[in-house]
Structures are given as C-alpha cells and as structure tokens.
Amino acid sequence: MTYNDGTPIEAEKFDQTAEELCERFGGITQDTIRVTGTWKYGGTRYRDELLRIRIDTNDPSATAFLQTQKEIWKECFQQIDIWITASEIEII
C-alpha cells in the first residue's frame, strides 16, 4: 500500500492494475482484510501493508504474462520485489 519510503501509493495505480487483470483473466478477487508483512533487505527492515489479488485461471499463458507484468509492477509501484505465487486448486 506504500512505496518503500513509506509514501502511500496512489489508489489509481491499484485500480488500473485490477482493471488490467480483470480484462486479461475475466475476474479477480481482492482481499479487503488488513495484511501486513515484515522483512529485511540490505540491512533495512521494512514493514508492509499489503494488497492481495487472487486470480483463478487455467490459462496456460498466465505464468509468462505474470512474469512479464511483475517487472512492470515493480517499477510502477517502486518495489524491490513483488511476490506472485501459484497454487493448483480444485473447484468443487
């Protein structure tokens, strides 16, 4: 929710990212609960407030798309890294 210097990220950037993902995958889910993390990098301790977006897809090109987007998002949101994880799910 903030740049690494603690400045809040503009809401429009999150809205644009959500819209792009929704267009690409047909829908997304965003966690509205408060999610935080603490981590160290280069001797500096960071405390993050996170936005988690979930995408359920069986699109075989999703991984390549997200790998490319990750680099774009790291620059856009001025982040050292952005975690993107994938898990196999079964919808019942």
C-alpha distance (Angstrom), angle and dihedral (degrees) to the residues before:
residue distance angle dihedral
M1 . . .
T2 3.83 . .
Y3 3.75 138.5 .
N4 3.80 113.5 -109.0
D5 3.82 89.5 -95.5
G6 3.83 89.4 60.9
T7 3.81 96.6 -105.9
P8 3.84 112.0 138.0
I9 3.79 115.2 -105.9
E10 3.79 113.0 -122.1
A11 3.82 112.5 -99.2
E12 3.80 90.1 -132.1
K13 3.81 90.3 68.3
F14 3.79 91.2 56.7
D15 3.80 91.2 45.0
Q16 3.81 91.8 50.6
T17 3.80 92.5 48.4
A18 3.81 91.7 48.9
E19 3.79 90.8 49.1
E20 3.81 92.7 49.2
L21 3.81 91.5 49.8
C22 3.79 92.3 46.2
E23 3.81 90.4 51.4
R24 3.81 92.0 48.0
F25 3.81 98.7 44.2
G26 3.81 103.9 22.8
G27 3.80 95.2 -114.9
I28 3.80 146.2 6.9
T29 3.79 139.5 -160.5
Q30 3.79 122.0 -136.8
D31 3.79 122.0 -161.4
T32 3.79 110.2 -126.2
I33 3.80 95.0 -170.0
R34 3.79 120.6 98.1
V35 3.80 109.9 -94.5
T36 3.81 119.2 -175.8
G37 3.77 136.0 -178.6
T38 3.78 138.2 -173.8
W39 3.79 123.6 -154.8
K40 3.78 142.9 154.2
Y41 3.77 128.7 -127.4
G42 3.78 127.0 171.7
G43 3.79 91.9 -10.4
T44 3.82 92.9 -53.5
R45 3.79 121.7 114.3
Y46 3.80 115.9 -141.0
R47 3.79 127.8 -164.8
D48 3.77 112.6 -160.7
E49 3.76 135.1 -165.5
L50 3.78 104.0 -153.3
L51 3.78 139.8 -151.8
R52 3.78 113.3 -150.5
I53 3.79 119.7 -158.6
R54 3.80 120.3 -171.3
I55 3.77 125.7 -157.7
D56 3.78 122.3 -171.7
T57 3.78 109.8 -159.4
N58 3.77 143.5 141.9
D59 3.81 91.5 -159.4
P60 3.83 106.8 135.6
S61 3.82 91.1 -150.8
A62 3.83 93.7 56.1
T63 3.81 95.2 95.2
A64 3.80 94.2 52.7
F65 3.81 90.9 45.2
L66 3.81 92.7 50.7
Q67 3.81 92.8 45.8
T68 3.80 89.4 55.9
Q69 3.80 93.5 43.4
K70 3.81 91.8 48.9
E71 3.80 90.9 67.1
I72 3.80 91.0 47.6
W73 3.82 91.7 48.5
K74 3.81 92.9 47.5
E75 3.80 88.2 58.7
C76 3.82 95.8 39.9
F77 3.80 93.9 49.5
Q78 3.83 93.2 34.1
Q79 3.81 93.2 -126.4
I80 3.79 129.7 155.5
D81 3.78 88.3 -138.7
I82 3.79 140.2 -10.1
W83 3.78 118.6 -149.8
I84 3.75 116.4 -133.9
T85 3.78 115.1 178.4
A86 3.79 132.3 -175.7
S87 3.78 128.8 -154.4
E88 3.73 131.3 177.3
I89 3.79 112.0 -119.1
E90 3.76 135.9 -175.1
I91 3.79 117.0 -144.1
I92 3.80 112.1 -149.1
